[in-house]
């Protein structure tokens, strides 16, 4: 039986949009996880502002908000 092209297009569009939303959610969760871990560095004895700046340069500012 032939597939309905309108339904097939809607399915493909939904699939693409779902994948994009999933990727964005995954990225957001990963950044949140890393933020929590990296922000604890500032509280770690022996790690001062200069070292934190090096981490910010290496990982990116978005992980330290």
Backbone atoms as SQL, in Angstrom:
CREATE TABLE atoms (id INTEGER PRIMARY KEY, chain TEXT, resi INTEGER, resn TEXT, atom TEXT, x REAL, y REAL, z REAL);
INSERT INTO atoms VALUES
  (1, 'A', 1, 'UNK', 'N', 0.845, -1.168, 0.000),
  (2, 'A', 1, 'UNK', 'CA', 0.000, 0.000, 0.000),
  (3, 'A', 1, 'UNK', 'C', 0.899, 1.243, 0.000),
  (4, 'A', 2, 'UNK', 'N', 0.539, 2.234, -0.790),
  (5, 'A', 2, 'UNK', 'CA', 1.315, 3.470, -0.900),
  (6, 'A', 2, 'UNK', 'C', 1.075, 4.349, 0.331),
  (7, 'A', 3, 'UNK', 'N', 2.135, 5.026, 0.734),
  (8, 'A', 3, 'UNK', 'CA', 2.020, 5.921, 1.885),
  (9, 'A', 3, 'UNK', 'C', 1.442, 7.251, 1.436),
  (10, 'A', 4, 'UNK', 'N', 0.661, 7.842, 2.301),
  (11, 'A', 4, 'UNK', 'CA', 0.096, 9.166, 2.044),
  (12, 'A', 4, 'UNK', 'C', 1.230, 10.181, 2.147),
  (13, 'A', 5, 'UNK', 'N', 1.519, 10.935, 1.067),
  (14, 'A', 5, 'UNK', 'CA', 2.659, 11.863, 1.098),
  (15, 'A', 5, 'UNK', 'C', 2.508, 12.986, 2.123),
  (16, 'A', 6, 'UNK', 'N', 1.307, 13.425, 2.396),
  (17, 'A', 6, 'UNK', 'CA', 1.094, 14.489, 3.386),
  (18, 'A', 6, 'UNK', 'C', 1.437, 13.967, 4.784),
  (19, 'A', 7, 'UNK', 'N', 0.974, 12.768, 5.069),
  (20, 'A', 7, 'UNK', 'CA', 1.268, 12.168, 6.383),
  (21, 'A', 7, 'UNK', 'C', 2.757, 11.875, 6.500),
  (22, 'A', 8, 'UNK', 'N', 3.360, 11.377, 5.427),
  (23, 'A', 8, 'UNK', 'CA', 4.790, 11.079, 5.444),
  (24, 'A', 8, 'UNK', 'C', 5.620, 12.342, 5.679),
  (25, 'A', 9, 'UNK', 'N', 5.254, 13.451, 5.041),
  (26, 'A', 9, 'UNK', 'CA', 5.971, 14.716, 5.238),
  (27, 'A', 9, 'UNK', 'C', 5.828, 15.200, 6.678),
  (28, 'A', 10, 'UNK', 'N', 4.630, 15.096, 7.226),
  (29, 'A', 10, 'UNK', 'CA', 4.409, 15.511, 8.616),
  (30, 'A', 10, 'UNK', 'C', 5.233, 14.644, 9.565),
  (31, 'A', 11, 'UNK', 'N', 5.286, 13.359, 9.280),
  (32, 'A', 11, 'UNK', 'CA', 6.078, 12.437, 10.098),
  (33, 'A', 11, 'UNK', 'C', 7.559, 12.821, 10.058),
  (34, 'A', 12, 'UNK', 'N', 8.093, 13.039, 8.873),
  (35, 'A', 12, 'UNK', 'CA', 9.503, 13.389, 8.723),
  (36, 'A', 12, 'UNK', 'C', 9.827, 14.714, 9.410),
  (37, 'A', 13, 'UNK', 'N', 8.945, 15.703, 9.278),
  (38, 'A', 13, 'UNK', 'CA', 9.143, 17.002, 9.923),
  (39, 'A', 13, 'UNK', 'C', 9.148, 16.834, 11.450),
  (40, 'A', 14, 'UNK', 'N', 8.200, 16.068, 11.963),
  (41, 'A', 14, 'UNK', 'CA', 8.144, 15.820, 13.406),
  (42, 'A', 14, 'UNK', 'C', 9.374, 15.098, 13.910),
  (43, 'A', 15, 'UNK', 'N', 9.843, 14.160, 13.120),
  (44, 'A', 15, 'UNK', 'CA', 11.050, 13.412, 13.493),
  (45, 'A', 15, 'UNK', 'C', 12.258, 14.343, 13.585),
  (46, 'A', 16, 'UNK', 'N', 12.428, 15.202, 12.554),
  (47, 'A', 16, 'UNK', 'CA', 13.554, 16.155, 12.558),
  (48, 'A', 16, 'UNK', 'C', 13.462, 17.100, 13.750),
  (49, 'A', 17, 'UNK', 'N', 12.262, 17.632, 13.983),
  (50, 'A', 17, 'UNK', 'CA', 12.085, 18.576, 15.093),
  (51, 'A', 17, 'UNK', 'C', 12.312, 17.893, 16.437),
  (52, 'A', 18, 'UNK', 'N', 11.878, 16.654, 16.565),
  (53, 'A', 18, 'UNK', 'CA', 12.092, 15.906, 17.808),
  (54, 'A', 18, 'UNK', 'C', 13.561, 15.656, 18.085),
  (55, 'A', 19, 'UNK', 'N', 14.285, 15.318, 17.038),
  (56, 'A', 19, 'UNK', 'CA', 15.731, 15.099, 17.193),
  (57, 'A', 19, 'UNK', 'C', 16.411, 16.392, 17.624),
  (58, 'A', 20, 'UNK', 'N', 16.044, 17.498, 17.001),
  (59, 'A', 20, 'UNK', 'CA', 16.643, 18.798, 17.347),
  (60, 'A', 20, 'UNK', 'C', 16.345, 19.174, 18.802),
  (61, 'A', 21, 'UNK', 'N', 15.111, 18.985, 19.218),
  (62, 'A', 21, 'UNK', 'CA', 14.734, 19.298, 20.605),
  (63, 'A', 21, 'UNK', 'C', 15.516, 18.408, 21.567),
  (64, 'A', 22, 'UNK', 'N', 15.637, 17.136, 21.243),
  (65, 'A', 22, 'UNK', 'CA', 16.390, 16.210, 22.089),
  (66, 'A', 22, 'UNK', 'C', 17.851, 16.597, 22.206),
  (67, 'A', 23, 'UNK', 'N', 18.428, 17.007, 21.091),
  (68, 'A', 23, 'UNK', 'CA', 19.836, 17.423, 21.121),
  (69, 'A', 23, 'UNK', 'C', 20.011, 18.659, 21.995),
  (70, 'A', 24, 'UNK', 'N', 19.125, 19.638, 21.841),
  (71, 'A', 24, 'UNK', 'CA', 19.222, 20.856, 22.648),
  (72, 'A', 24, 'UNK', 'C', 19.056, 20.550, 24.129),
  (73, 'A', 25, 'UNK', 'N', 18.130, 19.657, 24.465),
  (74, 'A', 25, 'UNK', 'CA', 17.947, 19.270, 25.870),
  (75, 'A', 25, 'UNK', 'C', 19.189, 18.578, 26.409),
  (76, 'A', 26, 'UNK', 'N', 19.793, 17.715, 25.602),
  (77, 'A', 26, 'UNK', 'CA', 21.003, 17.012, 26.021),
  (78, 'A', 26, 'UNK', 'C', 22.162, 17.967, 26.253),
  (79, 'A', 27, 'UNK', 'N', 22.321, 18.911, 25.347),
  (80, 'A', 27, 'UNK', 'CA', 23.386, 19.909, 25.489),
  (81, 'A', 27, 'UNK', 'C', 23.162, 20.738, 26.750),
  (82, 'A', 28, 'UNK', 'N', 21.929, 21.148, 26.964),
  (83, 'A', 28, 'UNK', 'CA', 21.598, 21.954, 28.144),
  (84, 'A', 28, 'UNK', 'C', 21.890, 21.191, 29.432),
  (85, 'A', 29, 'UNK', 'N', 21.522, 19.917, 29.466),
  (86, 'A', 29, 'UNK', 'CA', 21.774, 19.107, 30.666),
  (87, 'A', 29, 'UNK', 'C', 23.273, 18.912, 30.885),
  (88, 'A', 30, 'UNK', 'N', 24.021, 18.704, 29.812),
  (89, 'A', 30, 'UNK', 'CA', 25.468, 18.518, 29.934),
  (90, 'A', 30, 'UNK', 'C', 26.133, 19.783, 30.459),
  (91, 'A', 31, 'UNK', 'N', 25.716, 20.935, 29.952),
  (92, 'A', 31, 'UNK', 'CA', 26.276, 22.203, 30.420),
  (93, 'A', 31, 'UNK', 'C', 25.944, 22.405, 31.893),
  (94, 'A', 32, 'UNK', 'N', 24.714, 22.118, 32.279),
  (95, 'A', 32, 'UNK', 'CA', 24.319, 22.245, 33.691),
  (96, 'A', 32, 'UNK', 'C', 25.144, 21.338, 34.596),
  (97, 'A', 33, 'UNK', 'N', 25.374, 20.111, 34.149),
  (98, 'A', 33, 'UNK', 'CA', 26.180, 19.162, 34.915),
  (99, 'A', 33, 'UNK', 'C', 27.601, 19.686, 35.091),
  (100, 'A', 34, 'UNK', 'N', 28.192, 20.146, 33.985),
  (101, 'A', 34, 'UNK', 'CA', 29.554, 20.656, 34.049),
  (102, 'A', 34, 'UNK', 'C', 29.638, 21.935, 34.872),
  (103, 'A', 35, 'UNK', 'N', 28.630, 22.802, 34.771),
  (104, 'A', 35, 'UNK', 'CA', 28.620, 24.036, 35.572),
  (105, 'A', 35, 'UNK', 'C', 28.709, 23.707, 37.049),
  (106, 'A', 36, 'UNK', 'N', 27.901, 22.762, 37.482),
  (107, 'A', 36, 'UNK', 'CA', 27.893, 22.399, 38.898),
  (108, 'A', 36, 'UNK', 'C', 29.260, 21.898, 39.342),
  (109, 'A', 37, 'UNK', 'N', 29.891, 21.082, 38.523),
  (110, 'A', 37, 'UNK', 'CA', 31.197, 20.525, 38.895),
  (111, 'A', 37, 'UNK', 'C', 32.298, 21.587, 38.845),
  (112, 'A', 38, 'UNK', 'N', 32.301, 22.383, 37.797),
  (113, 'A', 38, 'UNK', 'CA', 33.379, 23.369, 37.643),
  (114, 'A', 38, 'UNK', 'C', 33.246, 24.523, 38.629),
  (115, 'A', 39, 'UNK', 'N', 32.026, 24.881, 38.989),
  (116, 'A', 39, 'UNK', 'CA', 31.852, 25.965, 39.957),
  (117, 'A', 39, 'UNK', 'C', 32.355, 25.565, 41.346),
  (118, 'A', 40, 'UNK', 'N', 32.395, 24.273, 41.630),
  (119, 'A', 40, 'UNK', 'CA', 32.950, 23.819, 42.903),
  (120, 'A', 40, 'UNK', 'C', 34.456, 24.044, 42.976),
  (121, 'A', 41, 'UNK', 'N', 35.093, 24.195, 41.828),
  (122, 'A', 41, 'UNK', 'CA', 36.535, 24.441, 41.817),
  (123, 'A', 41, 'UNK', 'C', 36.886, 25.724, 42.563),
  (124, 'A', 42, 'UNK', 'N', 36.034, 26.721, 42.447),
  (125, 'A', 42, 'UNK', 'CA', 36.303, 27.992, 43.124),
  (126, 'A', 42, 'UNK', 'C', 36.336, 27.830, 44.635),
  (127, 'A', 43, 'UNK', 'N', 35.684, 26.807, 45.146),
  (128, 'A', 43, 'UNK', 'CA', 35.639, 26.550, 46.591),
  (129, 'A', 43, 'UNK', 'C', 36.744, 25.594, 47.044),
  (130, 'A', 44, 'UNK', 'N', 37.494, 25.054, 46.099),
  (131, 'A', 44, 'UNK', 'CA', 38.519, 24.068, 46.423),
  (132, 'A', 44, 'UNK', 'C', 39.785, 24.766, 46.898),
  (133, 'A', 45, 'UNK', 'N', 40.293, 24.367, 48.069),
  (134, 'A', 45, 'UNK', 'CA', 41.528, 24.969, 48.562),
  (135, 'A', 45, 'UNK', 'C', 42.677, 24.775, 47.568),
  (136, 'A', 46, 'UNK', 'N', 43.421, 25.836, 47.350),
  (137, 'A', 46, 'UNK', 'CA', 44.563, 25.782, 46.458),
  (138, 'A', 46, 'UNK', 'C', 44.251, 26.215, 45.030),
  (139, 'A', 47, 'UNK', 'N', 42.977, 26.379, 44.710),
  (140, 'A', 47, 'UNK', 'CA', 42.593, 26.846, 43.379),
  (141, 'A', 47, 'UNK', 'C', 42.103, 28.277, 43.518),
  (142, 'A', 48, 'UNK', 'N', 42.879, 29.190, 42.979),
  (143, 'A', 48, 'UNK', 'CA', 42.555, 30.609, 43.106),
  (144, 'A', 48, 'UNK', 'C', 41.984, 31.188, 41.819),
  (145, 'A', 49, 'UNK', 'N', 41.823, 32.505, 41.809),
  (146, 'A', 49, 'UNK', 'CA', 41.222, 33.191, 40.663),
  (147, 'A', 49, 'UNK', 'C', 41.986, 32.990, 39.350),
  (148, 'A', 50, 'UNK', 'N', 43.295, 32.928, 39.413),
  (149, 'A', 50, 'UNK', 'CA', 44.081, 32.753, 38.183),
  (150, 'A', 50, 'UNK', 'C', 43.827, 31.378, 37.567),
  (151, 'A', 51, 'UNK', 'N', 43.760, 30.367, 38.414),
  (152, 'A', 51, 'UNK', 'CA', 43.497, 29.017, 37.918),
  (153, 'A', 51, 'UNK', 'C', 42.084, 28.909, 37.361),
  (154, 'A', 52, 'UNK', 'N', 41.134, 29.515, 38.039),
  (155, 'A', 52, 'UNK', 'CA', 39.747, 29.510, 37.560),
  (156, 'A', 52, 'UNK', 'C', 39.674, 30.175, 36.184),
  (157, 'A', 53, 'UNK', 'N', 40.407, 31.243, 35.980),
  (158, 'A', 53, 'UNK', 'CA', 40.418, 31.914, 34.672),
  (159, 'A', 53, 'UNK', 'C', 40.970, 30.984, 33.583),
  (160, 'A', 54, 'UNK', 'N', 41.954, 30.184, 33.933),
  (161, 'A', 54, 'UNK', 'CA', 42.496, 29.223, 32.971),
  (162, 'A', 54, 'UNK', 'C', 41.440, 28.183, 32.595),
  (163, 'A', 55, 'UNK', 'N', 40.690, 27.733, 33.591),
  (164, 'A', 55, 'UNK', 'CA', 39.610, 26.785, 33.317),
  (165, 'A', 55, 'UNK', 'C', 38.542, 27.434, 32.435),
  (166, 'A', 56, 'UNK', 'N', 38.213, 28.687, 32.709),
  (167, 'A', 56, 'UNK', 'CA', 37.217, 29.398, 31.903),
  (168, 'A', 56, 'UNK', 'C', 37.671, 29.511, 30.458),
  (169, 'A', 57, 'UNK', 'N', 38.939, 29.789, 30.242),
  (170, 'A', 57, 'UNK', 'CA', 39.469, 29.883, 28.886),
  (171, 'A', 57, 'UNK', 'C', 39.422, 28.525, 28.191),
  (172, 'A', 58, 'UNK', 'N', 39.719, 27.471, 28.933),
  (173, 'A', 58, 'UNK', 'CA', 39.779, 26.135, 28.340),
  (174, 'A', 58, 'UNK', 'C', 38.391, 25.571, 28.031),
  (175, 'A', 59, 'UNK', 'N', 37.458, 25.740, 28.960),
  (176, 'A', 59, 'UNK', 'CA', 36.140, 25.132, 28.811),
  (177, 'A', 59, 'UNK', 'C', 35.115, 26.049, 28.163),
  (178, 'A', 60, 'UNK', 'N', 35.243, 27.334, 28.393),
  (179, 'A', 60, 'UNK', 'CA', 34.264, 28.290, 27.882),
  (180, 'A', 60, 'UNK', 'C', 33.493, 28.923, 29.028),
  (181, 'A', 61, 'UNK', 'N', 33.167, 30.177, 28.846),
  (182, 'A', 61, 'UNK', 'CA', 32.504, 30.973, 29.886),
  (183, 'A', 61, 'UNK', 'C', 31.141, 30.411, 30.268),
  (184, 'A', 62, 'UNK', 'N', 30.440, 29.751, 29.329),
  (185, 'A', 62, 'UNK', 'CA', 29.079, 29.270, 29.607),
  (186, 'A', 62, 'UNK', 'C', 29.024, 28.215, 30.720),
  (187, 'A', 63, 'UNK', 'N', 30.162, 27.597, 31.022),
  (188, 'A', 63, 'UNK', 'CA', 30.189, 26.587, 32.076),
  (189, 'A', 63, 'UNK', 'C', 30.351, 27.193, 33.478),
  (190, 'A', 64, 'UNK', 'N', 30.543, 28.495, 33.559),
  (191, 'A', 64, 'UNK', 'CA', 30.823, 29.121, 34.846),
  (192, 'A', 64, 'UNK', 'C', 29.794, 30.181, 35.214),
  (193, 'A', 65, 'UNK', 'N', 28.589, 30.103, 34.705),
  (194, 'A', 65, 'UNK', 'CA', 27.565, 31.095, 35.006),
  (195, 'A', 65, 'UNK', 'C', 26.865, 30.780, 36.294);
